[in-house]
Amino acid sequence: MAKVVFRNSGKVIEDNTQIKEILSEYGIVYDVWGVDRLSEDLRKDYELSEEKQKEIIKAYEKELKELKEKMGYITEDIVVLWEKTPNLEGLEAKFKREHHHTDDEVRFVIDGSGVFPVNIGDDIMDIYVEAGELIVVPAGARHWFELDENKKIKCIRVFKTPAGWEAIYEKDEKATWG
Ligand SMILES: [Fe+2]
């Protein structure tokens, strides 16, 4: 289950309905699609054969279609971070730096978990997400991404154009996962 923790105020929200409401105040979409429809193999396999990726995306066809129509996204893919990801530590260090994107950052978690800290000005909101949950961090929102102690996450990513979700740190620096 998701959890939202405000770093300065210490406020913690664990109720899904409340999480949805509070995040929406910041333009962040949170939803639960679940992973019951996926076989354990599709959830737990991080090797990502093209066939399995297609199967996963097909399983969420209805939700993805609705989301794409509503938000103007055009395509999706699957991305993983796990022990066999080359240079995982280097990537993690990069993702932990605050940035924003010119398009929304859309992640549906298939397996694993992670944290999206969002800078809301007078506080940092840590949004913990896990399998079955969708998060949309809106374009322009300053945020970063952290793996938790599980050190792995597998997500469907949805986007308008690949260029839109390149991370903008400062000046010309870019990274392309989170
Ligand atoms: Fe990002």
Residues whose N, C-alpha, C, O or C-beta is under 5 A from the ligand:
A	BS01	LIG	E105 G178
